């Protein structure tokens, strides 16, 4: 049996500065700040999905992160993290998880955060694929 390749050794981890660190229910998510054109009040009437769905919770008031194309995701809390951090590549097992929205993981504020692609995560939630509990 051929040994599985460790792609993390084949390429150095990328660096990223400018993250939006978010909480949704008891979950923690990170998004690249450059992918967000607006942070607005989230309202259920706007029809943008809420990240709480991915953790098996009902949507709740919070903030909405909006991408340039109009896709958006609601979160409970959002804060800016400007320090540069390494992006750890996701394992192959997770590449298609959450609608292909996982771009890696970052370590910030003493936590390991999944770094998500906003548009893909919004579309994943909008198609009713949340509710992982």
N, C-alpha and C positions, 0 to 999 in steps of 0.2 A: 504494500500500500504506500503510495507516495505521501510524503510528509507535507502537511498544509503549509503554505507560505505565510510568513508573518509580514504583512504589508507595512506595518508600522515601522519596521526596520529598513524597509526599502525607500522610504521617503521621510524627510524630516517633518515634524509637526509644523503647521503654519501658525503664524501669530495673528491675533486680532486685537484691535483696540476699539472701544466704543460698543458696548453691549447694553441691551435693556434686559435687566434681570427681573423676572416676573414670578408672582405666586398665583396659583389657581387652586383653590381648596387646599389640600395638603401636598400639592405638587409644586415643583420649581422648574422654570423654563427660562432659557436665554434666547434672545434674538439679536442679530446684528443691527445696530442702530441705523446703519446706512440703508437698510431695507425698509425702514419705517418712515413714512412721510408725515404722519400725524399721530398724535395720541389724543383721543377724544373720550368723552364720557360714553360708556357702553350702555345701551338700552336694548331690551329684548325685541322691541318693535323694529329695530334697524335690520334685523334678520342676519346679523353677523354672528357666527357661532362663538361660543364661549369655551375657553380651554378647560373649564371645570368638567365638561363632558368627557374629556379624555381620561379623567380620574374617577368617573362614575358618579359625579355630583350634578345637581341641577344648576343651571345658570344663575348668576347673582350679579347685582350691580357692581360696577368696577370701571375699568378703563378699556378702551378699544385701541389696538395697534393697527394702523392702516398702511397697507402697501401701496406703491405707486399705481398698480393696476386696479385698485379698489378692494382687493381682498382684505379682510380684517379678522382679527381674533380678539375676543374679550378676555381680560384677565382681572384678578382681584386687585393686585398691586403691581406697580412697575417702578423701578428705580434705575438710574443711569450708573454704569460702571465703566469708567474711562481708561483704566489701567490696561496696558497690553498683557495678554495671556496667550499661552499656547493652546492650539486647538488639537485635541486628540482625535484621531480618526475613529469612526464607529467600526465595531467589528462587522464582518460580512453578514453575520446573522441579522443585524439590525438595519442594513441598508434599505430595505423595502418597508420597514416598519413605519407606522404612522403616515402612510401615504408617501413614503420616500422623503419625509421632511427632516429627518435627522442628518445634520451635516457634520456632527461631531460632538465632542464634550469639552467643556472648559472648567477649570478650577478657579472659583472666585468666592470671596467671602466665606472661606472655610467649607465650601460645598462643591460637589461635582454636579454641574448643570448640563443637561442636554441642550445643545445648540441647534435650534430648529430654523428651517426655512419658512418664513411667514406665509407666503402664498400657498405652498404645498400643505402646510399644517391647517390653514384655513379651509382649503378644499377638502382635506381629509375629514375634518369635523363637519363641514357642511353636507357631506354625503352620508351623514348618519353613522359614521364608522367610529365614533367616540364610544365612551362607556367601557373602559377596559377592566373594570372591577368585576 
